[in-house]
Amino acid sequence: MRSNPAVASFAPWARAHRTYDVAPGPHLVTVAHGTRTAAGNEVARALTTAAARRLGWPATASYVELCAPTFSEVLVEAAQSTAPTVVVPLLLSTGYHLRHDLPAAVGGAGRGDVHLGRALGPDPLLADAQAERLRGAGAAAGQPVVMVAAGSTDPAATADLDAATRLLGQAWGAPVRLATLSGRGPRLAEVVRPGDAVSPYLLATGHFHHRARRDACAAGVRVVADVLGAHPRVVDLVVERALALVRSATHVPA
């Protein structure tokens, strides 16, 4: 587990804005994809609440689609505040939303102090969370694993998933192969072998999670880990990304 730095003073932000009054602290906004499954949408809220508690910042969970409030709606509300907005996407790989939808929404907000982060993955903290989910599902040490991701047609997403597969292999200490449910890459039935465990590389339950479990069961897999969910290591990562965005935005040369 990586250690997270303490929340730094906001004096650099004040200096950058030529004021020595108390500068408003950042507003954390997370943005998940959204699903028609209520339990899936709750994961974003739980992660956001936990990260906000650690940071001591106000925070709002938002969604690209299928759930309210949408990211665009939250940015409109944030525009009424003088506090800078730090946006941590709860998306595991680069793709259309991160390349187009989210930057377009930030540009439409009409503010220069909305700071948009990158995809959560790949990251060793996510791999640690996956390994713990595998152990919780009963996977044995050294058991081969198939990591199942939603998938994408974006080549950058493929590179992210390949890296996430390698990280899980390092965290788990056994061979890990990748399968996808859509887009580029092989499907689970083409990859899985007798004795494999399955690790869904998904943040929350929903359409892809249900499909991953169904396909795994159809392939005879006996051990299927849970989704990442609001795992403490995922909270660590959200906090880490938020602090990194603030440090980047408030850096003032000595």
Secondary structure, DSSP 8 states (H G I E B T S, - for coil): ---------SHHHHHHTT--S-----EEEEEE---S-HHHHHHHHHHHHHHHHHHT--EEEEESSSSSSBHHHHHHHHTTSSS-EEEEE--SS--HIIIIIHHHHHHHTT-S-EEE---S-S-HHHHHHHHHHHHHTT--TT--EEEEE---S-HHHHHHHHHHHHHHHHHHTS-EEEEESSSSS--HHHH--TT-EEEEE-SS-SHHHHHHHHHHHHTT--EE----TT-HHHHHHHHHHHHHHHHHHH----
